[in-house]
């Protein structure tokens, strides 16, 4: 039975599951809205000190593949695979975020959630909806953070700027648009489904 979290609730991952190969699913939607869902791998100062740990549509995996973007599946708008025991020591927090791509604000979203699935079983869910937000264009949904052990926090914190502002907030560099650059990185994506059996959602 999945444990339901409210904003601000925290728990050790080991209290939710013995597994370290986790699926993280995000559901977020609103009429006429388009979303970018990302994961920031942050250091002990909560900074993006290595841009290779900004996981999003143009960079779908970290160098050692401890964090992978899987795409929409199993009813989730976006999903990730996180292998906790492969995350390098300098990464102390994974912040899962959603930003509106284009016009709109977070008060317009319908019911959504971030959930954790381990071994095919949902073990945690944090539900949220637009009534919790106002004019924000981004929201920090939930964190995996390392404090002696890996833990999960339901965050639900709105953020006024879009993805570029969120990236700057975490100390990352905002690249100029270079449409040709992302092309080679997208080729490996079809491999994702074969990773499914161990941790896939029900």
N, C-alpha and C positions, 0 to 999 in steps of 0.2 A: 504494500500500500504506500503510495507516494506521500511524503510529508509535505504539507502545504505551508509555505512561508508567507509572512507579511513583511512589508517594508521595514528594514532595519534588523530583521532576524538573521542570526548567524548559526552555523553548525560546522563541526568537523566533517569532512567528507567521509572519514572512516566510520562515523556514526550513521551515515546514510547507506554506505556500501563498502564492502571489502575490496571492490574493484578499483583499478587505477586507469582503466581504458574506458573513457566515458564519452557519451553522446550528449551534446547540449543542443536543445531545440528552442527556437524563438518563434512565437506567433505574434505578429503585429500587423494591423491593417486598418484602413480608414477610407472613406469614399473619396476617390480621386487622388489618393496619396500614394507615393512611391517611396520605398525605404532602402537605405543602405545599412546593413547589419554587419558589424565588425567586431574584432577582438584585438585589444591592445595588450601586448606583453610588456609589463612595466618592471623597472628595477626597484631596489629598496627605497629609493626616493620618490617612487611613483612617477617616474619619468620614462618615456620611450627612448632609452639610451641606444637602442639598436633598431633601426627602421625595419629590419627583417622580421621583427616580431609584431608588426602591424599587419594583421591578417584581415584581408578584405577581398573584394571581387578581382582586383588586379594583382594580388599577391596571396594566393589561396592556401599557402602552407608555410610554416617556419622551416629553417634550414634542416633540422633533424626530424621534421614532420611530427613534432609533439603536439602541434596545433594545426588542424586542417579544416578548411571551409568545404563543406560537403554539398551545399545547395539546398533547395526546397525538397522536402520529402516527409512522408508520414504525417501530413497535416501541418507541418511546420513551415513558416515562411522562409526560414534559413536555419542551417544546422552546422554544427562543428563536431569534430572528433578531437578530444583532448586526452593525451596519454601522460598522466601526471608524472610517472617515474622516468619519463624521457625529457622533461622540461629542464633546461640548463639552470645551474645554481643561481646565476645572476638575475633570473626572472622570478620575481616574488609575488606578482599579481597579474591575473588575467582579467581585464575589464571588458565585459560584453556590452556593446552599445548599439543603439538604433538611431539613425538620423533621417530626417525627411529630405528626400532628393527633390528640390523644387519648392513650390509654394505650399503653405499649410502650417499647421501647428499641432502639437501633441494632444491638445484638448479634443481634437477631432477623431482620435482613434477609438476603435471599439475595444471590446474585451480582448486582452492578449496575455501572454505568459512567457516566462523562460523556464525550461524544465531540464532535469538531468536524468538520463537513462543509463543504467549499467546492467550488463548481461541480459539485455532485452526487457528489463523491467524499469518502469519509471520510479525513481526514488525520491525526487524532490520537484516541487513546482511553486513558482512565485507568480500569482496572477495579478494583473493590473488593468486599468482602463483609463480612458481620457479624462474622467472626472478628477483624477489625481494631478492633472497638469493644466497649464493655461497656454501661454504663448510660446513655450519652449519649442525648439525645432529638433532637439536631440534628447535622448534619455540614456543614462547609465543604468542598465537593467540589473546586472548582477556581477559579482566578482568571485573568482577563485583566488584566494590569497594564502601565502605561506607564513604561518606564525607557529613555529615548532613543527606543525603538521599542516597539510593543505586543508583549507576551510572554504565554505561557501557563504556569501553574504547576499541577501536580497536588498538591492540598493534603491532602485526606483527614483533616482534623482534626475530631475529635468535640467537641461542645459540650453541657454538661449541661442547659441550659435549653431551652425551646421557642422558638417564633417570636418571642414578645414579648421574651424574654431576649436573643435574638440581635439584635433590633432595638435594644434598649437598649445592647448591647455596641458597636454601630456608631454610637451617639449619636443614634439616631432617637427620635421621640416615639411612644409607644404610644397610639393613639386608643381612646376608649371605643366599645363596640359601637353602631353606628348603622345598623341594617339597611337603611334607606331610601337612605342616601347613595350606595352603590356603583352603584345601578341605571343611571343615565345613562351611566356609563363603559363599560358592557358592550355597548352597542349597536353600536359600530364593529367588533366582533370578526369578524363574517362576512367582512370584507374580507381577512382574512389569507390565505386560499388563493390569491388572485390574485397574491400576492407570491412564490409558490413557485418558478416555473421557474428563476430564476437561481441559486438556492442550495440547492434542496430536496435532501433525502437521496435516495439511490438507491432 
